[in-house]
Amino acid sequence: MNYEDILYAETDGVATITINRPERYNAFRGQTCLELIDAFNRAGWNKAIGVIVLTGAGDKAFCTGGDQGAHEGQYDGRGLIGLPVEELQGLIREVPKPVIARVNGFAIGGGHVLHVLCDLSIASEKAVFGQVGPKVGSVDPGFGTAYLARVIGEKRAREIWYLCRKYNAQQALEWGLVNAMVPHEQLDAEVQKWCEEILEKSPTALSIAKRSFNADSENIAGIGGLGMQALSLYYDTEESREGVAAFKEKRRPDFRKFYK
C-alpha cells in the first residue's frame, strides 16, 4: 500500500507508525484507518520487529479521533460506521508484540481510545487527554468505554465520557492512563529507552504475556460489535447530526430538541 495519511519506518527492531495529518490534528478518516491497519499488519508479523511505536506528526496532536470533516451521517470509509475502527482496535491488541503510544499532544476522542488500547503509553508533559463523543453526537461503545474502565476504574471512566473534560499529562499519570510523563524535549529519548528495554526480552515470552493479558478482556470486543451496530443507527438520527453540524459551525449543539 502507498501511504497518504501515515508514515512508516523501521529502525533497529522498532517500527514507528505516525499519523501524518497534522493540519487536521492527526484526526483519522477512512483512508487513514486502512493505512494504519496495513502498517500494523506489516510490523506486527515481521520477526525483525520487536516493538511498535504509534504516534502523530508534529507537536500538537497524537490523534484526535474521527475527522468530522469526513463525517456526513457516516464516515467516508468501509465498516459499520464508515470507519474500520473495530478492526484497527483489535489489531493493536492482536499483534504479538508490545505497542507503545508516544503521546506528543492531544489524545482526544478516538485518539484517546487508541492510546488506551496500546500496551504502554508515554506522554509529553504537553499531552492532553479526553473524550468528546457526547459533545459531537458520538460514542465509542466498546474498548473506548468498558476497557477504559478496566484501566482507570468505573468512576473515572464515566467522568471522562459524561463530562467530556480535558485532562493534563500529570492527571493522566496519576490516574494510570499513562505509564510515564517526561518533558516534551525528552519524549523521543524516553520512548527509545523503553523500546531498548523491551528488545532485550524474549519475544515469545512477551507475546504470551500480551495474549494472556488480552484474554481477560476479550469479551469487550463483543460489546464493541453490538455497540458499533447501535452507533451506525444513531448516526442516521437528527440528534447525532446536530453534533456534527454544531462542530462544523463552531456553536453549542442543542441535542435535546431532537431527543424524542
N, C-alpha and C positions, 0 to 999 in steps of 0.2 A: 504494500500500500504506500502511495506517495502522500506524505503528511502535509496538510494545510494548516491545521489548528494546533498541532503539538510539535515538540522537538524530542528527539530520541538520541541518547548517547550511551555508549558502553565504555567504561574505563576501569581497568584493574578489578574486574569482578563485580562492579557496580553498574547497574542500568539506571539511568536517570530519565524519567518521563516528565516533560514540562508542558503544561497547558500554555500555549503561546497565543493568547488573545488579550494582551494587557490593556488594549483600548476598550475592551468590554469587561474589565476587571476579572479576566480569565473565566467568565461565565461559559458554560458549555451549551452548544446546540447539538442537533442530531449527528452531524459530521464529526464533531469533537468526540462524542461518546464512541463512535465507531472506530476512530483512530486510537483512542485510549484502550479499547478492547483489543485491537490488533497489537498495540505495543506491549500490553501486559501479557498477552499470549507469547509474543516474541521473546520477552525477557524471562517469563515465568518458567518456560520449559527448556531454556538454554542452560546446560550444565556448567557453562563457563561463568554464569552469573550467580552470585551468592546472595545478593540483596538488591532490592529495587527501591529507588527514591522517587516519590511523586511530589511535584511542586508546581508553582506557577511562575510565569515570566514577569520580570520587573520587581519593583519593591512595594507595590501597593496591595496586591492580592495573591493569595494562594488559589482560591477558586470561590466564586460567588453563586454557584449553582446554575440552574437553568436560565438561559438567556431569554429574558422577557421579550426582546425584540424578535425572537423566533417563535413566539407563543401566541397563536390565534385560536384559542379553544383547545387545540392540541399543538404539540411542538412539531418541528419540521423533519423528524426522522421516523424510524420504524419503532415498533413496540406499542404497548397498550396506550401510552400517553404521548407517543411520538418521540420518545427518548428511550433507548435501551438501557436505562439506569439499573434495572434489576440484574441484567447480565453483567454490567460493569461492576456493580457492588459485589456480586457473587464471585467474580473473577479475582478481585482483590483478596478475597478470603481463600479462594481455591488454589492460587499459585503456591507451589510448595516451598516458598522461601519468604523471609520477612520483608514486609513493605513498610518503609519509613515515610511519613508525611513531613516534608520540610515546609513548615508553615511560615511564610515570609510576610504575610499581610492579612487581609480579610479572608476568613474562612467562614463563609455565611451561606445559609440555605443548604442546597445540595452539596456545596463545597464543604460545609461543616460535616455533613454526613460522610463524605469521602475521607476526611481526615480521621474521623472517629473509627471508621472501618479499617484503616491502616493499622498494622500491628503496633507501631510506635509512632509518636508524634513529637517532633522537636520544633519549638516555636521561637521566633524572634520576639524580643520584647515589644516590638511594634505590632505584633499579631492581634487580631480582633476576631472574636468568635460569636456566633449566634445564629438564630433561626428567624426567618421572615415569612414562612409559608402562610400562616393565617392572616398576614397583612396583605398578601397579594393573591389570595384565593387558591392556596395550595397547601400540601402537607406531604410528608414522606412517611407513609403508614407501614413501616416495617423496621428495617435496620435503623432508620432515622429516628424512630421513637423507642421501640422496645429494646433495641440493642444499646441505645444511648442510656436508657435506664439501668442496664446492667453495668455500664461503665461508671456512672456517677451517682446512681440511685434515683428512685422514682420521683422524689420531691423536687430535686434539682432538674431532672429531665423535663418534668411537667412545667416547671417555671420557665425553662428555655423556650418551650413550644407555646405556652399560653400567653406569655408576656412579650415575646419577641424582642427582648432586650439584647444589648451588645455587652460582651464581657472582655476585659483585657487579658493579656497573657498571664499576668500574676494570678488573677482569679482562676483562669483555666488550669494553672499548675496546682493551685490549692484544692481545686475540685477533682483533680485526677483526669482532666480532659487531655492533658499533655504530659509527656514524660520528663521534659526538660525545657527550660527557657533561658536564652542567652542574649546578650547584646546583639543588635542586628548585624554588626560587622563581624561577629564571631559565629554566625549561623552556619556557614559552609564548613568551617573548621570543626564545629561540634558534630554536624552530620557525618563528616568524614571519619571522625573518631569513632562514632557508633558503628559505622559501616565496617571499619577495620576490625573492631572487636568481634562483630558478627562473622566476618570472613575467616576468623581463626577457629570457628566452631565447626563441628561435624554437620555437613548439610543434611544428612539423613536424619540425624537426631533433631535438628531444627524443624525439618518437615513433619516429623512425627509429632513433635510438640505443638506445632501450629494446627495440625489436623485434630489433635486431641482437645485443644482449646476451642476450636470451631464446633466440634461435635456437640458440646454442651449448649450452644445457642443456634444450632442449625434449624430448629423449628421456626425461628424468626423469618426464614426465607418463605415459609408457607404463609405466615401472617402478611408478609410483604406482597405476596402474589394476590391474596384476597384484597388487600388494601389498594394495590395498583388498579385492580379491576374497578373498585369503587371510585378511585380517583379519576379514571377515564370517564366515568359517567358524570362525576362532579364537574369536570372541565367543560362539559356541554351545558352547564347551567348559567343563568344570568348572574347568579351570586358570584361564581368563580370569575366570570368575565369582567365583573365590576372591579375585582382586584387588579387584573392586568391593565384595564383601561385607566384606573386611577394611578397606577405606577407610571404608565407612559405619559399621562397628563400631569404628573407631579402634583397630585392633590390627595386629600384624605379620602379613602373609599367609604362608601355608605352601603355596607353589606346588608343591613337589616331591612332595607326597603325591598330587597329581593328574597328575603327569608320567609317562606310561606309554608 
